Amino acid sequence: MKERYELLLSLKSLDYEISELLQYVKECKECFGILHQKLDLLCQFILSEENIQKWNEWGEDKEIQCYCEQLRETAVQALCDMEKYQSLCTYHSQFDMSEYIDQLSVSVRKEMDELHINQESKVLFIGSGAFPTTALTIAKETGAHVMGVDIDGEAIQLARKLTELSGLHSTVKFSSEELHTLAYAKEATHIIIASLVQNKMEVLNCLKDFVQPATSVIVRYGNGLKSVFNYPFKNELSNEWIQTKTRENEAIYDTIILNKAGICV
């Protein structure tokens, strides 16, 4: 029983501290440094074997579930604000790489190798954010064309500035256009759905109407303790999708790779 209260206290404490910092950064930009540290601490928290064991025992507890969801919403907002701040700092040469970005870059490289993304690939990244590490890493490492999509107009503008600064603006583009009207979505060889995209099944239902059977769809998600910092994925797939691989690892999110039914993969 002690482990339940330890887990509950950790969730409440992290949520309180990150929530307070979201207010502090509005008044003092230097507090982004503290927020940076708290988000890095959250990454460590969800990867801790001790915390995973506590979650395995108490994760179904209603109160713990409630605070998990509350912390996730707080953390998602904090990460979005942090990415915008990091994007601006990079543009003005004041950027300090966070542990989150470091870990994400490593995960992206593993995905590129596993999915055989190359110079001929056309990658669509849904939920690209203001600091588009995935898009820029793929373009830089492989020469592939990448289109980032996000519903946040400010994030799109910041991502474009960062891309111009990186010299990758000829291969990396961004759009806030809806998927069903985006011509690039029909041409994509690879589609990545970010872990911070909440409505993953809605996105998949939209994609199935026009995605090509040979296109690999990569869904990033976090179940279990990882759902504290990622939106989960229940994997209630219809027979219109074929699951080719699931990767659960030491990264801050897991992935599932899908193809539209119609060909053997």
Steps between C-alpha positions, in 0.01 A plus 500: 500500500791734570599483132155629400544816702857547380379486140203725572721755674748501211222565245349777711837662568608498136165639389511777760858603420452499123168686530664768713789531256256550213389815680852607600634492144238755397662747736864389483647329193795380707260260673496297178827358626324358805212374285758335275638314804155390615411359157832314495414367847164385366681309223712327763191432711314308230807290414584406860471126562390568857218727383398253229463230766284732708289576193459130419354452846297820539453642151135394481416689818240767414666778698839425346343491154340838566827663601683330214262661250524835678881489496502401132294802400727726704814341356372522142430872541840550662677317220320703234601824675854371548534408132391850400752649738777268378414581141531874568824450694648298215399768253677756719796268578417439866388139482571243772421143393270321743502132591163461329638623167812284542292187558265585217788538253629153591151350454460670162825349372386152604170553318680615184710184493207272573276659236770534232435871453730631227543783253207376292261499796220748560426528870189655654533584870170569677540713812838646409504777762705818529834321533473233227783268602355204311456688173842664510682183607344294221575762234856556618589132540331360187424784260132398497225754442297565814169677556412594859135559591376666817176668610693769691566789262767654724686169512494483120651847466776426751577167333535673164746755642704224661504303178624800303774550758604134464525531122248219448213715370525346151412153631296572814163678478219563747126537472191544717277363223260219586623156404218410262577809286879477520631368167833397656319256731397291199859484373671416830705182527519533879259664743593563863237586761656678799453365851341831603221462243203413717246381242712229339207281393328798335819572307524136388136501393573806288817352350339172396294681237804601292823348632674254267535134611879520465518801733633429850303673775692539824296574811691626801325453833550435868300246699545412865728738686607655169146636467601762756691677219341358183147438382422127511393277213244226565572326170133435418577471129251404235580240235592787268841515669779245526732522797853415389705578810484636853806642669495541877837613626690729731396811307249740652236374253423174319402449137272285291544469123194457281416450133165541338356160412534410135847357451723252672769666712 
